[in-house]
Amino acid sequence: MRARAIAADLLTTAALTTLALQPSHASTVPEAAPASRATAAVVSVASPAAPAASWHYIDDYWTYRGCVTAGSEGVDLGRWSKFKCVDAGAFWDLYVWY
């Protein structure tokens, strides 16, 4: 759940950055300037490097079944290669391997 929220925030930030860098029609800036600013934005909004190959905590779930469902969906969508659900007392913690 938190990973989806972070991904949504990154996409929103990238979209807003792209919109902010669009030249206005009343601008007196030469045509070459917006392109150079857009190139700089692409570099600064580049996706983060892939995480190191190890177990990473994703989220906690009330039930084992909910944890397994989320883990299986991630594998099916190619987000991670394998997962495990660990009993954390009142919750089930989802750990994944990238």
GROMACS elastic network, one bead per residue, 0.5 to 0.9 nm:
[ bonds ]
;  ai    aj funct       b0    kb
    1     4     6  0.52595   500
    1     5     6  0.64624   500
    1     6     6  0.88191   500
    1    58     6  0.78371   500
    1    59     6  0.65328   500
    1    60     6  0.88372   500
    2     5     6  0.50286   500
    2     6     6  0.61923   500
    2     7     6  0.85757   500
    2    58     6  0.73895   500
    2    59     6  0.68773   500
    3     6     6  0.51042   500
    3     7     6  0.61207   500
    3     8     6  0.85592   500
    3    58     6  0.69183   500
    3    59     6  0.81959   500
    4     7     6  0.50391   500
    4     8     6  0.60789   500
    4     9     6  0.85643   500
    5     8     6  0.50750   500
    5     9     6  0.61684   500
    5    10     6  0.86780   500
    6     9     6  0.50453   500
    6    10     6  0.62316   500
    6    11     6  0.86872   500
    7    10     6  0.51069   500
    7    11     6  0.62544   500
    7    12     6  0.86194   500
    8    11     6  0.51396   500
    8    12     6  0.61285   500
    8    13     6  0.85714   500
    9    12     6  0.50722   500
    9    13     6  0.60862   500
    9    14     6  0.85796   500
   10    13     6  0.50944   500
   10    14     6  0.61463   500
   10    15     6  0.85903   500
   10    45     6  0.85152   500
   10    47     6  0.89673   500
   11    14     6  0.50947   500
   11    15     6  0.61195   500
   11    16     6  0.85743   500
   12    15     6  0.50963   500
   12    16     6  0.60796   500
   12    17     6  0.84632   500
   13    16     6  0.51630   500
   13    17     6  0.60188   500
   13    18     6  0.85390   500
   13    45     6  0.84295   500
   14    17     6  0.51038   500
   14    18     6  0.61617   500
   14    19     6  0.86658   500
   14    41     6  0.86321   500
   14    42     6  0.87117   500
   14    45     6  0.63384   500
   15    18     6  0.51229   500
   15    19     6  0.62297   500
   15    20     6  0.86021   500
   16    19     6  0.50458   500
   16    20     6  0.60254   500
   16    21     6  0.85878   500
   17    20     6  0.50829   500
   17    21     6  0.62513   500
   17    22     6  0.88800   500
   17    41     6  0.72442   500
   17    45     6  0.85356   500
   18    21     6  0.52567   500
   18    22     6  0.65479   500
   18    38     6  0.74189   500
   18    41     6  0.75313   500
   18    42     6  0.86981   500
   19    22     6  0.53449   500
   19    23     6  0.88911   500
   20    23     6  0.82130   500
   21    34     6  0.69725   500
   21    37     6  0.69461   500
   21    38     6  0.63648   500
   21    41     6  0.81159   500
   22    34     6  0.71212   500
   22    38     6  0.81273   500
   23    26     6  0.84657   500
   23    27     6  0.67459   500
   23    29     6  0.83218   500
   23    31     6  0.86802   500
   23    34     6  0.62512   500
   24    27     6  0.53315   500
   25    28     6  0.86057   500
   27    30     6  0.82769   500
   28    31     6  0.89947   500
   29    32     6  0.82340   500
   29    33     6  0.65152   500
   29    34     6  0.78181   500
   30    33     6  0.57337   500
   30    34     6  0.77692   500
   31    34     6  0.61969   500
   31    35     6  0.73100   500
   32    35     6  0.54982   500
   32    36     6  0.65211   500
   32    37     6  0.89212   500
   33    36     6  0.52720   500
   33    37     6  0.62754   500
   33    38     6  0.86243   500
   34    37     6  0.50682   500
   34    38     6  0.60203   500
   34    39     6  0.85931   500
   35    38     6  0.50188   500
   35    39     6  0.61998   500
   35    40     6  0.86997   500
   36    39     6  0.51065   500
   36    40     6  0.63438   500
   36    41     6  0.87212   500
   37    40     6  0.51043   500
   37    41     6  0.62617   500
   37    42     6  0.87934   500
   38    41     6  0.50006   500
   38    42     6  0.63386   500
   38    43     6  0.88455   500
   39    42     6  0.51881   500
   39    43     6  0.65419   500
   39    44     6  0.88868   500
   40    43     6  0.52306   500
   40    44     6  0.63692   500
   40    45     6  0.87191   500
   41    44     6  0.51091   500
   41    45     6  0.60230   500
   41    46     6  0.84806   500
   42    45     6  0.52122   500
   42    46     6  0.60435   500
   43    46     6  0.53832   500
   44    47     6  0.88317   500
   45    48     6  0.87278   500
   46    49     6  0.89984   500
   47    50     6  0.87394   500
   48    51     6  0.84705   500
   49    52     6  0.88766   500
   50    53     6  0.86767   500
   50    98     6  0.80289   500
   51    54     6  0.81290   500
   51    56     6  0.86790   500
   51    98     6  0.69051   500
   52    55     6  0.87788   500
   52    97     6  0.89438   500
   52    98     6  0.74326   500
   53    56     6  0.87915   500
   53    97     6  0.64096   500
   53    98     6  0.56882   500
   54    96     6  0.79501   500
   54    97     6  0.55747   500
   54    98     6  0.69718   500
   55    83     6  0.82223   500
   55    84     6  0.88880   500
   55    95     6  0.58333   500
   55    96     6  0.53432   500
   55    98     6  0.76768   500
   56    94     6  0.83860   500
   56    95     6  0.51980   500
   56    96     6  0.52962   500
   56    97     6  0.64475   500
   56    98     6  0.80797   500
   57    60     6  0.86019   500
   57    93     6  0.72309   500
   57    94     6  0.60313   500
   57    96     6  0.66032   500
   58    93     6  0.75441   500
   58    94     6  0.55544   500
   58    95     6  0.57403   500
   58    96     6  0.70157   500
   59    67     6  0.85332   500
   59    92     6  0.84790   500
   59    93     6  0.59479   500
   59    94     6  0.55353   500
   59    95     6  0.77299   500
   60    63     6  0.89424   500
   60    67     6  0.73399   500
   60    85     6  0.89447   500
   60    88     6  0.85899   500
   60    91     6  0.59955   500
   60    92     6  0.53831   500
   60    94     6  0.59861   500
   61    64     6  0.71467   500
   61    65     6  0.86503   500
   61    66     6  0.60813   500
   61    67     6  0.55522   500
   61    90     6  0.89667   500
   61    91     6  0.55045   500
   61    92     6  0.50332   500
   61    93     6  0.63594   500
   61    94     6  0.76297   500
   62    65     6  0.87110   500
   62    66     6  0.70765   500
   62    67     6  0.79243   500
   62    90     6  0.70851   500
   62    92     6  0.62088   500
   62    93     6  0.89872   500
   63    66     6  0.52292   500
   63    67     6  0.64624   500
   63    68     6  0.87914   500
   63    90     6  0.88665   500
   63    91     6  0.67719   500
   63    92     6  0.62885   500
   64    67     6  0.51127   500
   64    68     6  0.61971   500
   64    69     6  0.85668   500
   64    85     6  0.71015   500
   64    86     6  0.86343   500
   64    87     6  0.81181   500
   64    91     6  0.81693   500
   64    92     6  0.59114   500
   64    93     6  0.88132   500
   65    68     6  0.51210   500
   65    69     6  0.60438   500
   65    70     6  0.86297   500
   66    69     6  0.51077   500
   66    70     6  0.62421   500
   66    71     6  0.85842   500
   66    92     6  0.85233   500
   67    70     6  0.52713   500
   67    71     6  0.61329   500
   67    72     6  0.85719   500
   67    84     6  0.84901   500
   67    85     6  0.61722   500
   67    86     6  0.89927   500
   67    92     6  0.64107   500
   67    93     6  0.71593   500
   67    94     6  0.60295   500
   68    71     6  0.50127   500
   68    72     6  0.59612   500
   68    73     6  0.84802   500
   68    83     6  0.83068   500
   68    84     6  0.77530   500
   68    85     6  0.67026   500
   68    94     6  0.80212   500
   69    72     6  0.51915   500
   69    73     6  0.61564   500
   69    74     6  0.86954   500
   70    73     6  0.51649   500
   70    74     6  0.63283   500
   70    75     6  0.88388   500
   70    94     6  0.81328   500
   71    74     6  0.52058   500
   71    75     6  0.64407   500
   71    76     6  0.87375   500
   71    80     6  0.86146   500
   71    82     6  0.76969   500
   71    83     6  0.56820   500
   71    84     6  0.73635   500
   71    85     6  0.80453   500
   71    94     6  0.69400   500
   71    95     6  0.81833   500
   71    96     6  0.74872   500
   72    75     6  0.51200   500
   72    76     6  0.61093   500
   72    77     6  0.85690   500
   72    82     6  0.82395   500
   72    83     6  0.76692   500
   73    76     6  0.50161   500
   73    77     6  0.60592   500
   73    78     6  0.84950   500
   73    79     6  0.85601   500
   74    77     6  0.51533   500
   74    78     6  0.60803   500
   74    79     6  0.50445   500
   74    80     6  0.59832   500
   74    81     6  0.81378   500
   74    82     6  0.84160   500
   74    83     6  0.84713   500
   74    96     6  0.87638   500
   75    78     6  0.50698   500
   75    79     6  0.59717   500
   75    80     6  0.53563   500
   75    81     6  0.56141   500
   75    82     6  0.62525   500
   75    83     6  0.77589   500
   76    79     6  0.77788   500
   76    80     6  0.85905   500
   76    81     6  0.88412   500
   77    80     6  0.80704   500
   78    81     6  0.68271   500
   79    98     6  0.73024   500
   80    83     6  0.75439   500
   80    96     6  0.63378   500
   80    97     6  0.57588   500
   81    96     6  0.74990   500
   81    97     6  0.57784   500
   81    98     6  0.55427   500
   82    95     6  0.86876   500
   82    96     6  0.58091   500
   82    97     6  0.53064   500
   82    98     6  0.73427   500
   83    94     6  0.70079   500
   83    95     6  0.56169   500
   83    97     6  0.60549   500
   83    98     6  0.89844   500
   84    93     6  0.81860   500
   84    94     6  0.59855   500
   84    95     6  0.53852   500
   84    96     6  0.64141   500
   84    97     6  0.86885   500
   85    92     6  0.59959   500
   85    93     6  0.54836   500
   85    95     6  0.63662   500
   85    96     6  0.88216   500
   86    91     6  0.85216   500
   86    92     6  0.54892   500
   86    93     6  0.50658   500
   86    94     6  0.65546   500
   86    95     6  0.76224   500
   87    90     6  0.78674   500
   87    91     6  0.64522   500
   87    93     6  0.64754   500
   88    91     6  0.52239   500
   88    92     6  0.54990   500
   88    93     6  0.63091   500
   89    92     6  0.74405   500
